[in-house]
Amino acid sequence: MAIEECTLLVAFKPNVVNGWFLRLFAQAFAEVNLKENVCAWRGLTRITAETGSIHVTTFIRYRGTRVRLGSGSLDFMGAAGASYTVVARNGVMNQTPFTPALVRDEAEARS
């Protein structure tokens, strides 16, 4: 029996106040069902996951460290063959989490 999968498109959208700093000194990550994935600051990162219950944690790490910072999480049910777009946004302060949210489509994630 084949494993059914769905696709997640993850976009990180840092706040304009601290985004320049984070892009220089930190790396974005999305953990999907306990599997860590390196994400791009610009554009979308494609991640496949098994269908069913999906748990996404978005966070950053400053380069050269292993500490997770700005963690936010999202839970939803994934359907076979479906594609979901997740956007992680933070606030003005560095300690605010990258809160992930499902959005309608890729166009909304790119804006």
C-alpha positions as CSV (number, residue, x, y, z in Angstrom):
1,M,0.0,0.0,0.0
2,A,1.4,3.4,-1.1
3,I,1.8,6.2,1.4
4,E,-0.5,9.1,0.6
5,E,1.1,12.5,0.7
6,C,0.2,16.1,0.6
7,T,2.4,19.1,-0.2
8,L,3.1,22.2,2.0
9,L,4.4,25.4,0.6
10,V,6.0,27.4,3.4
11,A,6.9,31.1,3.2
12,F,8.6,33.1,5.9
13,K,7.6,36.8,6.0
14,P,9.7,38.6,8.6
15,N,8.6,42.1,9.8
16,V,10.1,45.0,7.9
17,V,11.7,46.4,11.0
18,N,13.8,43.3,11.8
19,G,13.7,41.3,8.6
20,W,17.0,42.6,7.3
21,F,18.7,41.6,10.5
22,L,17.2,38.1,10.5
23,R,18.0,37.5,6.8
24,L,21.7,38.3,7.6
25,F,22.2,36.4,10.9
26,A,19.5,33.7,11.1
27,Q,18.2,30.7,9.2
28,A,14.4,29.9,8.9
29,F,13.1,26.4,9.6
30,A,9.8,24.5,9.5
31,E,9.4,21.2,11.4
32,V,6.6,19.1,9.9
33,N,5.5,16.1,11.9
34,L,8.9,16.1,13.7
35,K,11.0,16.4,10.5
36,E,13.1,19.6,10.4
37,N,13.3,21.4,7.1
38,V,15.5,24.4,6.2
39,C,13.5,27.1,4.6
40,A,14.3,30.1,2.3
41,W,13.7,33.6,3.5
42,R,12.5,34.6,0.0
43,G,10.0,32.5,-2.0
44,L,8.4,29.2,-1.0
45,T,9.9,26.0,0.4
46,R,8.1,22.8,-0.8
47,I,7.7,20.1,1.9
48,T,5.9,16.8,1.5
49,A,4.1,15.2,4.4
50,E,2.0,12.1,5.0
51,T,-1.8,12.8,5.0
52,G,-3.8,13.0,8.2
53,S,-2.8,15.0,11.2
54,I,-0.1,17.6,10.4
55,H,1.8,19.6,13.0
56,V,3.9,22.5,11.7
57,T,6.4,24.4,13.9
58,T,8.1,27.4,12.4
59,F,11.2,29.0,14.0
60,I,14.6,30.5,13.4
61,R,18.1,29.8,14.5
62,Y,20.9,32.3,14.6
63,R,23.8,30.9,12.4
64,G,26.1,28.7,14.4
65,T,23.6,27.9,17.1
66,R,21.1,25.1,17.8
67,V,18.7,27.1,19.9
68,R,15.2,27.4,18.4
69,L,13.8,31.0,18.6
70,G,10.5,32.6,17.7
71,S,8.7,29.2,17.6
72,G,5.1,29.2,16.5
73,S,2.9,26.1,15.6
74,L,-0.1,25.1,13.6
75,D,-2.1,21.9,13.4
76,F,-4.5,20.8,10.6
77,M,-5.6,17.7,8.7
78,G,-3.9,17.1,5.4
79,A,-5.8,15.3,2.5
80,A,-4.1,13.1,-0.1
81,G,-2.9,15.0,-3.1
82,A,-3.7,18.4,-1.6
83,S,-1.4,21.4,-1.5
84,Y,-1.4,23.8,1.5
85,T,0.3,27.2,1.7
86,V,1.6,28.2,5.1
87,V,2.9,31.7,5.9
88,A,4.9,32.3,9.0
89,R,5.0,36.0,10.1
90,N,6.6,37.6,13.1
91,G,6.1,40.9,14.9
92,V,8.3,44.0,15.3
93,M,10.3,42.6,18.3
94,N,12.8,39.9,17.9
95,Q,11.2,37.7,20.6
96,T,7.9,37.6,18.8
97,P,7.2,34.1,17.3
98,F,6.9,33.3,13.6
99,T,3.3,32.4,13.8
100,P,2.3,30.0,10.9
101,A,-1.2,30.3,9.3
102,L,-2.8,28.6,6.3
103,V,-3.5,31.0,3.4
104,R,-5.7,30.6,0.4
105,D,-3.0,30.3,-2.3
106,E,0.6,30.9,-3.4
107,A,-0.2,34.4,-4.6
108,E,-1.2,35.5,-1.1
109,A,2.0,33.9,0.3
110,R,4.1,35.9,-2.1
111,S,2.5,39.3,-1.2
